[in-house]
Structure formats: C-alpha cells, structure tokens
Amino acid sequence: MSEIFFYVQNLLGIGHLRRAAVLAKAMAQAGLSVDFVAGGVPVPGLDPGPARLVQLPPVRSADERFSALLDDRGIPIDEAWREGRRAALLEAFAASDPDALLIELYPFGRRAFRFELLPLIEAASARPHRPEILCSVRDILVEKGKSGRAEEAAALVERHFDAVLVHGDPAIAPFSASFPAADRIAGRLRYTGYVVEPRMPPEAPGPVPEGEVLLSAGGGAVGRPFVEAALAARPISKAKGLPWRVVLGPQYPEPEAARLVAMAGPGLAVERFRPDLAQLFAGCSLSISQAGYNTVLELVAAGARAIVVPFSAGAESEQAARARLFAERGLLTVVEEGLLGPAALARAIDAALARPRPAPGGGLRLDGARATAAFLLEAVARRRASRHDGAAPTGSGMGGQRRS
C-alpha cells in the first residue's frame, strides 16, 4: 500500500513529467510513500526520487497540434489499446490502495484520457475508505476556445475532487485568468506557490562552467526551429566571442541532433542532456531557452539573464501568458515565436547582455513542492484518522480559497 497514487500523462514535451517528479521527491522527503504512475514515453534521466515508478503502456502525441495519439510503435491507439491500458491502471490503483489519489491536470486537460480517468475516479470513490481525490495543475491553462469545456471541468471538480492544487501565486496569475469557471470551484482551489527543481541535483556530470551563453530546448520535441535561429544569431550578436553551450533535450529529433553534436568545437559545446541544467542557469552569462513552466521557474530561481521564446503552435497560449507576466516584473526578456529569426534574437541578446542580472528568486514564492507535500501529509492524516474511527473525514481544507 502506498499513501499517494500520483498519475501523470505527458504527450509532447517532458514538462508535466518533470514537475511531477519534483513533487514526488518532495512528498518522499516529507515521509510519504508514492506510486508515480506515468503514461507517456519513458524519459531518460527522470528522477522521481524513491517513489515507485509504475509505467503504463506509453502513448504520445503525433505532433504539436495533438492531431492523434500514438502507441510505442507509432500506431494510432484504438479501443483494444484503451481497454488494456485502463485495466493496467485500475489494477495498479487497487494494489496501491492509497490514502490520496493525485491526478495531474485532469479535468482541466487530458480529456482524451477520460476512458481511464473517469473509471479511476469512480473506483476511488467506491472504495470502503475513499481516498482524498486531488488535482495538481500549473498556474495557467491553455485556452481551449471551445464552448462548455470550462463548465464541464468545473462540474467534474464539484462532483469528484476534494481540492485543486494550483502551482502558482494568485497575486501573479489567478486561476480565473485562464479558467473562466474558477468562481464555481473557488472553495476547492489551493495555491501552493511555484514548483521548481532544486538547483543542485544529487549527481552532476562535472564542474559547472560559468560565463557561457546557454542555449537549451527543454525536452527538445519542438525545439529545432528555435535552436537553429539562435545559432544563426550567434555570429551577428555581441555574444559571438563568448563560449556557447547547447543542450538539445532528450526528444530533439534525429539526425538533426547528430549533426549539431558534430558541429561542436572550440567555443561551442553541444549536449543532448544535462541533469544539472538548473545549476548551469546559475553560472551562465545569458540563457536562451523556450518558456516552459519548469525552465522559466529555474531561470528565475537562479537569477539568470534570460531570453525566452514561448511555444505557441496550434492553440498553445500558456507559455506566452506566463512569460509576459514575468517579463513585466523584469525577470526575463520575451521574443515571440512568430517573430523568431536571427536578427530579432541577436537584438535581444545584445540588449539582455547590457542589463544586470535579476535577483535570484525574483521575489516569487518558489516553495510549491514543499507546500504540496505538506498539504498531502495532512490529507493522508485525515484519511487515516477516518479509517480508524469510521467517521467521514473532516477538515479537508475546502472552506475557501487560500494558500497551503
């Protein structure tokens, strides 16, 4: 039996999975046992700490527009695949018998996985000792643009969820700014603060260099245009005389990655993956990156000079919205993806290098992982008390909008 059953499904990049791993490690540090249930393609180097990794049959998105879901053979999933995965998930949940079920993003996203998530929630609700049912969600949602989706999600929260753990700060990005039905579930919202990876991982691959321009593409799945534009900006910017390090990410497409690795030489290092990327942010002269939640928060925590290019293909709006809010606080510079090109990036590089580094932390609350673990520790204590005395649990923390 594990105390926390934590479900996370990544489809394109690795940001959801990385943030979930940070949370899992914080839970373990708080003394909780965790089943970390992953539904995406396995990611090399993922570190959920001592959590028990439960790998479901993996599925990924066919492209950045989420036009289809593909299995590990690259074949579109069908009903037989869904039945098999649903059975595997429910079997893992029954074996876990947790005190808390934590689901990343759903019901605010991952509607394509209702085939397994609704049965999972129903199985949890039907247990003799019902676990706490919680959602873990980042501060800003992708704009759906479809009528009724927000009301549908709010209804699911009202019907099934004890709390929604929002990993952000309402003073910067209230959940209502990207979720129009937030008032309906205000009593269930809990703002934890931002979740950020600790700067120094347990094992770093070597000495941390300083003074570099650090170009990183997150998971790398959609990073090729961004990386190519930045490398083309290098010789026409004031950073041309500085050493550059390129971290492509484990999902950067081949053979483009092999070609870039072969280009490495004096003044240009190219790597597929760095587990100590957050520490590199702290020592670089300038970071140029995409604008995923994890990357932006690591940059802010490190006090790095930073240029970010938010991913905005299809209906993606979340990265751009957060980047603009942080830029307004003087924490980074934004180059819109639609304006991406060598000349625009070179101008941004020159301007960023002329500015002083921001203060580490930027005045943001960055203790979201610890606060989430503390909330879950209380939830587990409530459920165990209810098992002991046979009464319905009380004090579920649903009496109003507050920070954990």
Sequence and secondary structure as in RCSB ss.txt:
>XXXX:A:sequence
MSEIFFYVQNLLGIGHLRRAAVLAKAMAQAGLSVDFVAGGVPVPGLDPGPARLVQLPPVRSADERFSALLDDRGI
PIDEAWREGRRAALLEAFAASDPDALLIELYPFGRRAFRFELLPLIEAASARPHRPEILCSVRDILVEKGKSGRA
EEAAALVERHFDAVLVHGDPAIAPFSASFPAADRIAGRLRYTGYVVEPRMPPEAPGPVPEGEVLLSAGGGAVGRP
FVEAALAARPISKAKGLPWRVVLGPQYPEPEAARLVAMAGPGLAVERFRPDLAQLFAGCSLSISQAGYNTVLELV
AAGARAIVVPFSAGAESEQAARARLFAERGLLTVVEEGLLGPAALARAIDAALARPRPAPGGGLRLDGARATAAF
LLEAVARRRASRHDGAAPTGSGMGGQRRS
>XXXX:A:secstr
  SEEEEE  SSSSHHHHHHHHHHHHHHHTT  EEEEE S   TT   TTSEEEE S  EESSTT   EE TTS 
B  HHHHHHHHHHHHHHHHHH  SEEEEESTTSS GGGHHHHHHHHHHHHTSSS  EEEEEEESS      TTHH
HHHHHHHHHH SEEEEES TTTS GGGT TTGGGGGGGEEE       SS S  SS    S EEEE TT TT HH
HHHHHHHHGGGSTTTTS EEEE  TT  TTHHHHHHHH BTTEEEES  TTHHHHHHH SEEEEE  HHHHHHHH
HHT  EEEE   STT  HHHHHHHHHHHTTS EE  GGG SHHHHHHHHHHHHTS    TTTT    HHHHHHHH
HHHHHHHHHHHHHH S     S SS EE 
